[in-house]
């Protein structure tokens, strides 16, 4: 059962890829289907060297909503192939 979350709450959670166990970064934006009102994609900003840049000039991931496996209190677990979601 899904409960309500604010974007500001989602932005503070680590996004972790369960395939590799690596932290991808944090949500910086969302793509929303304006006809249905549903979230299609989360935009995640991270860094290839593990250090998050304040301006996200390192790496951006476009992760489809269907790839989210769990939203917890501290993290969002996703199941993705990194090469297919990296910009």
PDB file of N, CA, C and O in Angstrom:
ATOM      1  N   UNK A   1       0.838  -1.183   0.000  1.00  0.00           N
ATOM      2  CA  UNK A   1       0.000   0.000   0.000  1.00  0.00           C
ATOM      3  C   UNK A   1       0.887   1.251   0.000  1.00  0.00           C
ATOM      4  O   UNK A   1       1.785   1.380   0.832  1.00  0.00           O
ATOM      5  N   UNK A   2       0.632   2.158  -0.926  1.00  0.00           N
ATOM      6  CA  UNK A   2       1.419   3.388  -1.041  1.00  0.00           C
ATOM      7  C   UNK A   2       0.820   4.466  -0.158  1.00  0.00           C
ATOM      8  O   UNK A   2      -0.401   4.603  -0.078  1.00  0.00           O
ATOM      9  N   UNK A   3       1.668   5.222   0.498  1.00  0.00           N
ATOM     10  CA  UNK A   3       1.214   6.380   1.246  1.00  0.00           C
ATOM     11  C   UNK A   3       1.727   7.625   0.524  1.00  0.00           C
ATOM     12  O   UNK A   3       2.502   7.531  -0.428  1.00  0.00           O
ATOM     13  N   UNK A   4       1.295   8.756   0.976  1.00  0.00           N
ATOM     14  CA  UNK A   4       1.668  10.008   0.322  1.00  0.00           C
ATOM     15  C   UNK A   4       3.051  10.463   0.779  1.00  0.00           C
ATOM     16  O   UNK A   4       3.411  10.308   1.946  1.00  0.00           O
ATOM     17  N   UNK A   5       3.819  11.024  -0.148  1.00  0.00           N
ATOM     18  CA  UNK A   5       5.132  11.602   0.131  1.00  0.00           C
ATOM     19  C   UNK A   5       5.228  12.932  -0.602  1.00  0.00           C
ATOM     20  O   UNK A   5       4.689  13.082  -1.698  1.00  0.00           O
ATOM     21  N   UNK A   6       5.899  13.873  -0.012  1.00  0.00           N
ATOM     22  CA  UNK A   6       6.184  15.143  -0.672  1.00  0.00           C
ATOM     23  C   UNK A   6       7.472  15.009  -1.472  1.00  0.00           C
ATOM     24  O   UNK A   6       8.344  14.212  -1.123  1.00  0.00           O
ATOM     25  N   UNK A   7       7.593  15.785  -2.541  1.00  0.00           N
ATOM     26  CA  UNK A   7       8.829  15.781  -3.318  1.00  0.00           C
ATOM     27  C   UNK A   7      10.009  16.130  -2.416  1.00  0.00           C
ATOM     28  O   UNK A   7      11.083  15.546  -2.557  1.00  0.00           O
ATOM     29  N   UNK A   8       9.830  17.060  -1.506  1.00  0.00           N
ATOM     30  CA  UNK A   8      10.926  17.448  -0.614  1.00  0.00           C
ATOM     31  C   UNK A   8      11.377  16.286   0.265  1.00  0.00           C
ATOM     32  O   UNK A   8      12.544  16.226   0.651  1.00  0.00           O
ATOM     33  N   UNK A   9      10.471  15.362   0.587  1.00  0.00           N
ATOM     34  CA  UNK A   9      10.854  14.181   1.357  1.00  0.00           C
ATOM     35  C   UNK A   9      11.621  13.190   0.479  1.00  0.00           C
ATOM     36  O   UNK A   9      12.593  12.582   0.928  1.00  0.00           O
ATOM     37  N   UNK A  10      11.186  13.031  -0.760  1.00  0.00           N
ATOM     38  CA  UNK A  10      11.870  12.120  -1.677  1.00  0.00           C
ATOM     39  C   UNK A  10      13.272  12.603  -2.008  1.00  0.00           C
ATOM     40  O   UNK A  10      14.186  11.794  -2.167  1.00  0.00           O
ATOM     41  N   UNK A  11      13.449  13.911  -2.112  1.00  0.00           N
ATOM     42  CA  UNK A  11      14.747  14.486  -2.477  1.00  0.00           C
ATOM     43  C   UNK A  11      15.829  14.195  -1.446  1.00  0.00           C
ATOM     44  O   UNK A  11      17.014  14.215  -1.777  1.00  0.00           O
ATOM     45  N   UNK A  12      15.443  13.927  -0.210  1.00  0.00           N
ATOM     46  CA  UNK A  12      16.411  13.695   0.868  1.00  0.00           C
ATOM     47  C   UNK A  12      16.796  12.227   1.031  1.00  0.00           C
ATOM     48  O   UNK A  12      17.589  11.896   1.912  1.00  0.00           O
ATOM     49  N   UNK A  13      16.253  11.351   0.206  1.00  0.00           N
ATOM     50  CA  UNK A  13      16.523   9.918   0.331  1.00  0.00           C
ATOM     51  C   UNK A  13      17.577   9.487  -0.683  1.00  0.00           C
ATOM     52  O   UNK A  13      17.571   9.944  -1.826  1.00  0.00           O
ATOM     53  N   UNK A  14      18.485   8.604  -0.260  1.00  0.00           N
ATOM     54  CA  UNK A  14      19.463   8.024  -1.172  1.00  0.00           C
ATOM     55  C   UNK A  14      18.736   7.133  -2.176  1.00  0.00           C
ATOM     56  O   UNK A  14      17.815   6.404  -1.807  1.00  0.00           O
ATOM     57  N   UNK A  15      19.141   7.188  -3.430  1.00  0.00           N
ATOM     58  CA  UNK A  15      18.625   6.271  -4.443  1.00  0.00           C
ATOM     59  C   UNK A  15      19.692   5.192  -4.634  1.00  0.00           C
ATOM     60  O   UNK A  15      20.826   5.484  -5.013  1.00  0.00           O
ATOM     61  N   UNK A  16      19.307   3.938  -4.365  1.00  0.00           N
ATOM     62  CA  UNK A  16      20.252   2.824  -4.376  1.00  0.00           C
ATOM     63  C   UNK A  16      19.807   1.782  -5.396  1.00  0.00           C
ATOM     64  O   UNK A  16      18.642   1.387  -5.441  1.00  0.00           O
ATOM     65  N   UNK A  17      20.757   1.351  -6.206  1.00  0.00           N
ATOM     66  CA  UNK A  17      20.498   0.317  -7.205  1.00  0.00           C
ATOM     67  C   UNK A  17      20.657  -1.051  -6.540  1.00  0.00           C
ATOM     68  O   UNK A  17      21.751  -1.393  -6.090  1.00  0.00           O
ATOM     69  N   UNK A  18      19.588  -1.830  -6.474  1.00  0.00           N
ATOM     70  CA  UNK A  18      19.665  -3.128  -5.799  1.00  0.00           C
ATOM     71  C   UNK A  18      20.447  -4.158  -6.619  1.00  0.00           C
ATOM     72  O   UNK A  18      20.871  -5.179  -6.075  1.00  0.00           O
ATOM     73  N   UNK A  19      20.644  -3.909  -7.911  1.00  0.00           N
ATOM     74  CA  UNK A  19      21.423  -4.843  -8.745  1.00  0.00           C
ATOM     75  C   UNK A  19      22.898  -4.844  -8.341  1.00  0.00           C
ATOM     76  O   UNK A  19      23.555  -5.885  -8.354  1.00  0.00           O
ATOM     77  N   UNK A  20      23.403  -3.673  -7.985  1.00  0.00           N
ATOM     78  CA  UNK A  20      24.830  -3.541  -7.666  1.00  0.00           C
ATOM     79  C   UNK A  20      25.081  -3.123  -6.225  1.00  0.00           C
ATOM     80  O   UNK A  20      26.205  -3.229  -5.732  1.00  0.00           O
ATOM     81  N   UNK A  21      24.042  -2.648  -5.548  1.00  0.00           N
ATOM     82  CA  UNK A  21      24.204  -2.162  -4.176  1.00  0.00           C
ATOM     83  C   UNK A  21      24.829  -0.783  -4.089  1.00  0.00           C
ATOM     84  O   UNK A  21      25.202  -0.339  -3.003  1.00  0.00           O
ATOM     85  N   UNK A  22      24.949  -0.097  -5.221  1.00  0.00           N
ATOM     86  CA  UNK A  22      25.597   1.214  -5.228  1.00  0.00           C
ATOM     87  C   UNK A  22      24.594   2.344  -5.070  1.00  0.00           C
ATOM     88  O   UNK A  22      23.450   2.257  -5.516  1.00  0.00           O
ATOM     89  N   UNK A  23      25.053   3.404  -4.425  1.00  0.00           N
ATOM     90  CA  UNK A  23      24.249   4.616  -4.278  1.00  0.00           C
ATOM     91  C   UNK A  23      24.381   5.416  -5.572  1.00  0.00           C
ATOM     92  O   UNK A  23      25.488   5.736  -6.005  1.00  0.00           O
ATOM     93  N   UNK A  24      23.233   5.737  -6.186  1.00  0.00           N
ATOM     94  CA  UNK A  24      23.244   6.485  -7.442  1.00  0.00           C
ATOM     95  C   UNK A  24      23.248   7.984  -7.213  1.00  0.00           C
ATOM     96  O   UNK A  24      23.824   8.728  -8.007  1.00  0.00           O
ATOM     97  N   UNK A  25      22.614   8.439  -6.142  1.00  0.00           N
ATOM     98  CA  UNK A  25      22.532   9.868  -5.861  1.00  0.00           C
ATOM     99  C   UNK A  25      21.209  10.210  -5.221  1.00  0.00           C
ATOM    100  O   UNK A  25      20.660   9.428  -4.445  1.00  0.00           O
ATOM    101  N   UNK A  26      20.693  11.397  -5.554  1.00  0.00           N
ATOM    102  CA  UNK A  26      19.449  11.897  -4.994  1.00  0.00           C
ATOM    103  C   UNK A  26      18.511  12.358  -6.104  1.00  0.00           C
ATOM    104  O   UNK A  26      18.963  12.763  -7.175  1.00  0.00           O
ATOM    105  N   UNK A  27      17.208  12.297  -5.849  1.00  0.00           N
ATOM    106  CA  UNK A  27      16.220  12.795  -6.812  1.00  0.00           C
ATOM    107  C   UNK A  27      16.328  14.310  -6.909  1.00  0.00           C
ATOM    108  O   UNK A  27      16.316  15.016  -5.900  1.00  0.00           O
ATOM    109  N   UNK A  28      16.434  14.796  -8.143  1.00  0.00           N
ATOM    110  CA  UNK A  28      16.477  16.243  -8.354  1.00  0.00           C
ATOM    111  C   UNK A  28      15.250  16.746  -9.102  1.00  0.00           C
ATOM    112  O   UNK A  28      14.942  17.937  -9.072  1.00  0.00           O
ATOM    113  N   UNK A  29      14.544  15.824  -9.782  1.00  0.00           N
ATOM    114  CA  UNK A  29      13.377  16.244 -10.552  1.00  0.00           C
ATOM    115  C   UNK A  29      12.520  15.025 -10.874  1.00  0.00           C
ATOM    116  O   UNK A  29      12.938  13.884 -10.676  1.00  0.00           O
ATOM    117  N   UNK A  30      11.320  15.285 -11.371  1.00  0.00           N
ATOM    118  CA  UNK A  30      10.387  14.241 -11.772  1.00  0.00           C
ATOM    119  C   UNK A  30       9.834  14.565 -13.150  1.00  0.00           C
ATOM    120  O   UNK A  30       9.683  15.735 -13.502  1.00  0.00           O
ATOM    121  N   UNK A  31       9.530  13.531 -13.935  1.00  0.00           N
ATOM    122  CA  UNK A  31       8.763  13.713 -15.173  1.00  0.00           C
ATOM    123  C   UNK A  31       7.371  13.183 -14.895  1.00  0.00           C
ATOM    124  O   UNK A  31       7.209  12.043 -14.461  1.00  0.00           O
ATOM    125  N   UNK A  32       6.364  14.010 -15.144  1.00  0.00           N
ATOM    126  CA  UNK A  32       4.978  13.665 -14.845  1.00  0.00           C
ATOM    127  C   UNK A  32       4.157  13.689 -16.132  1.00  0.00           C
ATOM    128  O   UNK A  32       4.259  14.623 -16.928  1.00  0.00           O
ATOM    129  N   UNK A  33       3.344  12.655 -16.326  1.00  0.00           N
ATOM    130  CA  UNK A  33       2.409  12.612 -17.444  1.00  0.00           C
ATOM    131  C   UNK A  33       1.249  13.550 -17.083  1.00  0.00           C
ATOM    132  O   UNK A  33       0.477  13.251 -16.172  1.00  0.00           O
ATOM    133  N   UNK A  34       1.123  14.669 -17.782  1.00  0.00           N
ATOM    134  CA  UNK A  34       0.112  15.657 -17.404  1.00  0.00           C
ATOM    135  C   UNK A  34      -1.310  15.207 -17.697  1.00  0.00           C
ATOM    136  O   UNK A  34      -2.260  15.760 -17.143  1.00  0.00           O
ATOM    137  N   UNK A  35      -1.471  14.207 -18.564  1.00  0.00           N
ATOM    138  CA  UNK A  35      -2.816  13.690 -18.854  1.00  0.00           C
ATOM    139  C   UNK A  35      -3.327  12.787 -17.741  1.00  0.00           C
ATOM    140  O   UNK A  35      -4.508  12.824 -17.397  1.00  0.00           O
ATOM    141  N   UNK A  36      -2.433  11.973 -17.176  1.00  0.00           N
ATOM    142  CA  UNK A  36      -2.848  11.034 -16.127  1.00  0.00           C
ATOM    143  C   UNK A  36      -2.482  11.496 -14.724  1.00  0.00           C
ATOM    144  O   UNK A  36      -3.051  11.020 -13.742  1.00  0.00           O
ATOM    145  N   UNK A  37      -1.522  12.434 -14.628  1.00  0.00           N
ATOM    146  CA  UNK A  37      -1.062  12.901 -13.322  1.00  0.00           C
ATOM    147  C   UNK A  37      -0.099  11.939 -12.647  1.00  0.00           C
ATOM    148  O   UNK A  37       0.195  12.094 -11.462  1.00  0.00           O
ATOM    149  N   UNK A  38       0.394  10.954 -13.375  1.00  0.00           N
ATOM    150  CA  UNK A  38       1.290   9.953 -12.800  1.00  0.00           C
ATOM    151  C   UNK A  38       2.757  10.311 -13.042  1.00  0.00           C
ATOM    152  O   UNK A  38       3.111  10.911 -14.056  1.00  0.00           O
ATOM    153  N   UNK A  39       3.593   9.927 -12.084  1.00  0.00           N
ATOM    154  CA  UNK A  39       5.033  10.100 -12.237  1.00  0.00           C
ATOM    155  C   UNK A  39       5.531   9.040 -13.207  1.00  0.00           C
ATOM    156  O   UNK A  39       5.256   7.853 -13.029  1.00  0.00           O
ATOM    157  N   UNK A  40       6.261   9.463 -14.232  1.00  0.00           N
ATOM    158  CA  UNK A  40       6.809   8.536 -15.232  1.00  0.00           C
ATOM    159  C   UNK A  40       8.268   8.196 -14.927  1.00  0.00           C
ATOM    160  O   UNK A  40       8.686   7.044 -15.039  1.00  0.00           O
ATOM    161  N   UNK A  41       9.027   9.210 -14.544  1.00  0.00           N
ATOM    162  CA  UNK A  41      10.473   9.062 -14.387  1.00  0.00           C
ATOM    163  C   UNK A  41      10.965   9.899 -13.219  1.00  0.00           C
ATOM    164  O   UNK A  41      10.484  11.009 -12.991  1.00  0.00           O
ATOM    165  N   UNK A  42      11.937   9.353 -12.472  1.00  0.00           N
ATOM    166  CA  UNK A  42      12.637  10.168 -11.488  1.00  0.00           C
ATOM    167  C   UNK A  42      13.997  10.522 -12.075  1.00  0.00           C
ATOM    168  O   UNK A  42      14.659   9.678 -12.680  1.00  0.00           O
ATOM    169  N   UNK A  43      14.404  11.751 -11.897  1.00  0.00           N
ATOM    170  CA  UNK A  43      15.692  12.219 -12.375  1.00  0.00           C
ATOM    171  C   UNK A  43      16.622  12.232 -11.167  1.00  0.00           C
ATOM    172  O   UNK A  43      16.363  12.907 -10.171  1.00  0.00           O
ATOM    173  N   UNK A  44      17.709  11.474 -11.276  1.00  0.00           N
ATOM    174  CA  UNK A  44      18.646  11.314 -10.157  1.00  0.00           C
ATOM    175  C   UNK A  44      19.985  11.909 -10.542  1.00  0.00           C
ATOM    176  O   UNK A  44      20.508  11.645 -11.624  1.00  0.00           O
ATOM    177  N   UNK A  45      20.531  12.708  -9.654  1.00  0.00           N
ATOM    178  CA  UNK A  45      21.827  13.341  -9.854  1.00  0.00           C
ATOM    179  C   UNK A  45      22.851  12.630  -8.983  1.00  0.00           C
ATOM    180  O   UNK A  45      22.652  12.460  -7.780  1.00  0.00           O
ATOM    181  N   UNK A  46      23.944  12.219  -9.606  1.00  0.00           N
ATOM    182  CA  UNK A  46      24.990  11.531  -8.865  1.00  0.00           C
ATOM    183  C   UNK A  46      26.350  11.899  -9.388  1.00  0.00           C
ATOM    184  O   UNK A  46      26.510  12.887 -10.104  1.00  0.00           O
ATOM    185  N   UNK A  47      27.335  11.097  -9.025  1.00  0.00           N
ATOM    186  CA  UNK A  47      28.709  11.365  -9.438  1.00  0.00           C
ATOM    187  C   UNK A  47      29.417  10.055  -9.734  1.00  0.00           C
ATOM    188  O   UNK A  47      29.230   9.069  -9.022  1.00  0.00           O
ATOM    189  N   UNK A  48      30.215  10.043 -10.763  1.00  0.00           N
ATOM    190  CA  UNK A  48      30.968   8.843 -11.113  1.00  0.00           C
ATOM    191  C   UNK A  48      32.048   8.544 -10.082  1.00  0.00           C
ATOM    192  O   UNK A  48      32.424   7.386  -9.904  1.00  0.00           O
ATOM    193  N   UNK A  49      32.549   9.563  -9.406  1.00  0.00           N
ATOM    194  CA  UNK A  49      33.617   9.339  -8.437  1.00  0.00           C
ATOM    195  C   UNK A  49      33.108   9.243  -7.000  1.00  0.00           C
ATOM    196  O   UNK A  49      33.903   9.197  -6.061  1.00  0.00           O
ATOM    197  N   UNK A  50      31.785   9.213  -6.826  1.00  0.00           N
ATOM    198  CA  UNK A  50      31.229   9.037  -5.490  1.00  0.00           C
ATOM    199  C   UNK A  50      31.037  10.314  -4.701  1.00  0.00           C
ATOM    200  O   UNK A  50      30.483  10.282  -3.602  1.00  0.00           O
ATOM    201  N   UNK A  51      31.484  11.442  -5.240  1.00  0.00           N
ATOM    202  CA  UNK A  51      31.318  12.719  -4.551  1.00  0.00           C
ATOM    203  C   UNK A  51      30.233  13.501  -5.278  1.00  0.00           C
ATOM    204  O   UNK A  51      30.377  13.815  -6.460  1.00  0.00           O
ATOM    205  N   UNK A  52      29.147  13.817  -4.574  1.00  0.00           N
ATOM    206  CA  UNK A  52      28.038  14.529  -5.214  1.00  0.00           C
ATOM    207  C   UNK A  52      28.392  15.994  -5.400  1.00  0.00           C
ATOM    208  O   UNK A  52      28.817  16.672  -4.464  1.00  0.00           O
ATOM    209  N   UNK A  53      28.214  16.460  -6.599  1.00  0.00           N
ATOM    210  CA  UNK A  53      28.456  17.861  -6.921  1.00  0.00           C
ATOM    211  C   UNK A  53      27.219  18.680  -6.607  1.00  0.00           C
ATOM    212  O   UNK A  53      26.096  18.203  -6.775  1.00  0.00           O
ATOM    213  N   UNK A  54      27.413  19.895  -6.158  1.00  0.00           N
ATOM    214  CA  UNK A  54      26.278  20.756  -5.826  1.00  0.00           C
ATOM    215  C   UNK A  54      25.462  21.106  -7.071  1.00  0.00           C
ATOM    216  O   UNK A  54      24.261  21.355  -6.970  1.00  0.00           O
ATOM    217  N   UNK A  55      26.102  21.128  -8.243  1.00  0.00           N
ATOM    218  CA  UNK A  55      25.408  21.471  -9.481  1.00  0.00           C
ATOM    219  C   UNK A  55      25.132  20.258 -10.365  1.00  0.00           C
ATOM    220  O   UNK A  55      24.615  20.409 -11.472  1.00  0.00           O
ATOM    221  N   UNK A  56      25.463  19.082  -9.904  1.00  0.00           N
ATOM    222  CA  UNK A  56      25.198  17.835 -10.627  1.00  0.00           C
ATOM    223  C   UNK A  56      25.798  17.869 -12.030  1.00  0.00           C
ATOM    224  O   UNK A  56      25.112  17.588 -13.013  1.00  0.00           O
ATOM    225  N   UNK A  57      27.074  18.212 -12.114  1.00  0.00           N
ATOM    226  CA  UNK A  57      27.709  18.244 -13.423  1.00  0.00           C
ATOM    227  C   UNK A  57      28.389  16.921 -13.758  1.00  0.00           C
ATOM    228  O   UNK A  57      29.069  16.818 -14.779  1.00  0.00           O
ATOM    229  N   UNK A  58      28.214  15.915 -12.913  1.00  0.00           N
ATOM    230  CA  UNK A  58      28.882  14.645 -13.137  1.00  0.00           C
ATOM    231  C   UNK A  58      28.043  13.657 -13.934  1.00  0.00           C
ATOM    232  O   UNK A  58      28.444  13.254 -15.026  1.00  0.00           O
ATOM    233  N   UNK A  59      26.887  13.257 -13.413  1.00  0.00           N
ATOM    234  CA  UNK A  59      26.105  12.208 -14.056  1.00  0.00           C
ATOM    235  C   UNK A  59      24.629  12.360 -13.694  1.00  0.00           C
ATOM    236  O   UNK A  59      24.288  12.759 -12.580  1.00  0.00           O
ATOM    237  N   UNK A  60      23.768  12.041 -14.642  1.00  0.00           N
ATOM    238  CA  UNK A  60      22.320  12.103 -14.408  1.00  0.00           C
ATOM    239  C   UNK A  60      21.711  10.788 -14.881  1.00  0.00           C
ATOM    240  O   UNK A  60      22.050  10.274 -15.947  1.00  0.00           O
ATOM    241  N   UNK A  61      20.802  10.256 -14.060  1.00  0.00           N
ATOM    242  CA  UNK A  61      20.086   9.038 -14.403  1.00  0.00           C
ATOM    243  C   UNK A  61      18.604   9.353 -14.578  1.00  0.00           C
ATOM    244  O   UNK A  61      18.019  10.066 -13.763  1.00  0.00           O
ATOM    245  N   UNK A  62      18.000   8.827 -15.634  1.00  0.00           N
ATOM    246  CA  UNK A  62      16.550   8.910 -15.855  1.00  0.00           C
ATOM    247  C   UNK A  62      15.983   7.529 -15.527  1.00  0.00           C
ATOM    248  O   UNK A  62      16.092   6.604 -16.333  1.00  0.00           O
ATOM    249  N   UNK A  63      15.382   7.388 -14.355  1.00  0.00           N
ATOM    250  CA  UNK A  63      14.922   6.088 -13.880  1.00  0.00           C
ATOM    251  C   UNK A  63      13.405   6.005 -13.989  1.00  0.00           C
ATOM    252  O   UNK A  63      12.690   6.776 -13.348  1.00  0.00           O
ATOM    253  N   UNK A  64      12.908   5.065 -14.805  1.00  0.00           N
ATOM    254  CA  UNK A  64      11.455   4.902 -14.930  1.00  0.00           C
ATOM    255  C   UNK A  64      10.824   4.538 -13.582  1.00  0.00           C
ATOM    256  O   UNK A  64      11.410   3.798 -12.791  1.00  0.00           O
ATOM    257  N   UNK A  65       9.635   5.062 -13.335  1.00  0.00           N
ATOM    258  CA  UNK A  65       8.926   4.807 -12.082  1.00  0.00           C
ATOM    259  C   UNK A  65       8.729   3.313 -11.853  1.00  0.00           C
ATOM    260  O   UNK A  65       8.763   2.849 -10.713  1.00  0.00           O
ATOM    261  N   UNK A  66       8.523   2.558 -12.930  1.00  0.00           N
ATOM    262  CA  UNK A  66       8.285   1.119 -12.808  1.00  0.00           C
ATOM    263  C   UNK A  66       9.504   0.376 -12.264  1.00  0.00           C
ATOM    264  O   UNK A  66       9.380  -0.776 -11.849  1.00  0.00           O
ATOM    265  N   UNK A  67      10.679   1.009 -12.258  1.00  0.00           N
ATOM    266  CA  UNK A  67      11.901   0.377 -11.746  1.00  0.00           C
ATOM    267  C   UNK A  67      12.095   0.568 -10.245  1.00  0.00           C
ATOM    268  O   UNK A  67      13.009  -0.008  -9.654  1.00  0.00           O
ATOM    269  N   UNK A  68      11.233   1.378  -9.631  1.00  0.00           N
ATOM    270  CA  UNK A  68      11.322   1.562  -8.179  1.00  0.00           C
ATOM    271  C   UNK A  68      10.757   0.324  -7.509  1.00  0.00           C
ATOM    272  O   UNK A  68       9.634  -0.092  -7.795  1.00  0.00           O
ATOM    273  N   UNK A  69      11.543  -0.266  -6.610  1.00  0.00           N
ATOM    274  CA  UNK A  69      11.115  -1.474  -5.910  1.00  0.00           C
ATOM    275  C   UNK A  69      10.596  -1.186  -4.507  1.00  0.00           C
ATOM    276  O   UNK A  69       9.696  -1.873  -4.024  1.00  0.00           O
ATOM    277  N   UNK A  70      11.154  -0.180  -3.855  1.00  0.00           N
ATOM    278  CA  UNK A  70      10.714   0.140  -2.495  1.00  0.00           C
ATOM    279  C   UNK A  70      11.119   1.565  -2.161  1.00  0.00           C
ATOM    280  O   UNK A  70      12.217   2.008  -2.498  1.00  0.00           O
ATOM    281  N   UNK A  71      10.215   2.279  -1.491  1.00  0.00           N
ATOM    282  CA  UNK A  71      10.530   3.601  -0.956  1.00  0.00           C
ATOM    283  C   UNK A  71      10.495   3.463   0.547  1.00  0.00           C
ATOM    284  O   UNK A  71       9.435   3.258   1.138  1.00  0.00           O
ATOM    285  N   UNK A  72      11.667   3.577   1.173  1.00  0.00           N
ATOM    286  CA  UNK A  72      11.776   3.448   2.618  1.00  0.00           C
ATOM    287  C   UNK A  72      11.924   4.796   3.277  1.00  0.00           C
ATOM    288  O   UNK A  72      11.819   5.834   2.624  1.00  0.00           O
ATOM    289  N   UNK A  73      12.167   4.781   4.573  1.00  0.00           N
ATOM    290  CA  UNK A  73      12.280   6.035   5.310  1.00  0.00           C
ATOM    291  C   UNK A  73      13.576   6.776   4.985  1.00  0.00           C
ATOM    292  O   UNK A  73      13.622   8.001   5.092  1.00  0.00           O
ATOM    293  N   UNK A  74      14.636   6.051   4.589  1.00  0.00           N
ATOM    294  CA  UNK A  74      15.927   6.679   4.301  1.00  0.00           C
ATOM    295  C   UNK A  74      16.405   6.506   2.865  1.00  0.00           C
ATOM    296  O   UNK A  74      17.313   7.210   2.426  1.00  0.00           O
ATOM    297  N   UNK A  75      15.797   5.568   2.124  1.00  0.00           N
ATOM    298  CA  UNK A  75      16.317   5.257   0.792  1.00  0.00           C
ATOM    299  C   UNK A  75      15.203   4.839  -0.161  1.00  0.00           C
ATOM    300  O   UNK A  75      14.121   4.415   0.245  1.00  0.00           O
ATOM    301  N   UNK A  76      15.517   4.979  -1.440  1.00  0.00           N
ATOM    302  CA  UNK A  76      14.650   4.505  -2.514  1.00  0.00           C
ATOM    303  C   UNK A  76      15.441   3.431  -3.251  1.00  0.00           C
ATOM    304  O   UNK A  76      16.520   3.698  -3.782  1.00  0.00           O
ATOM    305  N   UNK A  77      14.897   2.213  -3.281  1.00  0.00           N
ATOM    306  CA  UNK A  77      15.575   1.104  -3.942  1.00  0.00           C
ATOM    307  C   UNK A  77      15.048   0.958  -5.356  1.00  0.00           C
ATOM    308  O   UNK A  77      13.840   0.882  -5.579  1.00  0.00           O
ATOM    309  N   UNK A  78      15.976   0.921  -6.315  1.00  0.00           N
ATOM    310  CA  UNK A  78      15.608   0.786  -7.719  1.00  0.00           C
ATOM    311  C   UNK A  78      16.323  -0.417  -8.312  1.00  0.00           C
ATOM    312  O   UNK A  78      17.395  -0.811  -7.852  1.00  0.00           O
ATOM    313  N   UNK A  79      15.716  -0.992  -9.337  1.00  0.00           N
ATOM    314  CA  UNK A  79      16.278  -2.150 -10.029  1.00  0.00           C
ATOM    315  C   UNK A  79      16.497  -1.737 -11.476  1.00  0.00           C
ATOM    316  O   UNK A  79      15.585  -1.816 -12.299  1.00  0.00           O
ATOM    317  N   UNK A  80      17.736  -1.287 -11.786  1.00  0.00           N
ATOM    318  CA  UNK A  80      18.033  -0.756 -13.116  1.00  0.00           C
ATOM    319  C   UNK A  80      19.371  -1.248 -13.649  1.00  0.00           C
ATOM    320  O   UNK A  80      20.270  -1.612 -12.891  1.00  0.00           O
ATOM    321  N   UNK A  81      19.476  -1.249 -14.970  1.00  0.00           N
ATOM    322  CA  UNK A  81      20.744  -1.425 -15.647  1.00  0.00           C
ATOM    323  C   UNK A  81      21.300  -0.014 -15.853  1.00  0.00           C
ATOM    324  O   UNK A  81      20.735   0.775 -16.609  1.00  0.00           O
ATOM    325  N   UNK A  82      22.386   0.292 -15.191  1.00  0.00           N
ATOM    326  CA  UNK A  82      22.935   1.652 -15.187  1.00  0.00           C
ATOM    327  C   UNK A  82      23.142   2.202 -16.603  1.00  0.00           C
ATOM    328  O   UNK A  82      22.842   3.366 -16.870  1.00  0.00           O
ATOM    329  N   UNK A  83      23.646   1.378 -17.490  1.00  0.00           N
ATOM    330  CA  UNK A  83      23.932   1.853 -18.857  1.00  0.00           C
ATOM    331  C   UNK A  83      22.670   2.291 -19.595  1.00  0.00           C
ATOM    332  O   UNK A  83      22.735   3.152 -20.472  1.00  0.00           O
ATOM    333  N   UNK A  84      21.531   1.713 -19.251  1.00  0.00           N
ATOM    334  CA  UNK A  84      20.304   2.059 -19.956  1.00  0.00           C
ATOM    335  C   UNK A  84      19.616   3.309 -19.397  1.00  0.00           C
ATOM    336  O   UNK A  84      18.742   3.869 -20.058  1.00  0.00           O
ATOM    337  N   UNK A  85      19.989   3.753 -18.205  1.00  0.00           N
ATOM    338  CA  UNK A  85      19.327   4.928 -17.611  1.00  0.00           C
ATOM    339  C   UNK A  85      20.233   6.144 -17.489  1.00  0.00           C
ATOM    340  O   UNK A  85      19.779   7.225 -17.114  1.00  0.00           O
ATOM    341  N   UNK A  86      21.514   5.972 -17.804  1.00  0.00           N
ATOM    342  CA  UNK A  86      22.450   7.094 -17.725  1.00  0.00           C
ATOM    343  C   UNK A  86      22.293   7.998 -18.928  1.00  0.00           C
ATOM    344  O   UNK A  86      22.191   7.521 -20.058  1.00  0.00           O
ATOM    345  N   UNK A  87      22.272   9.328 -18.693  1.00  0.00           N
ATOM    346  CA  UNK A  87      22.189  10.300 -19.792  1.00  0.00           C
ATOM    347  C   UNK A  87      23.523  10.436 -20.466  1.00  0.00           C
ATOM    348  O   UNK A  87      23.658  11.207 -21.416  1.00  0.00           O
TER     349      UNK A  87
END
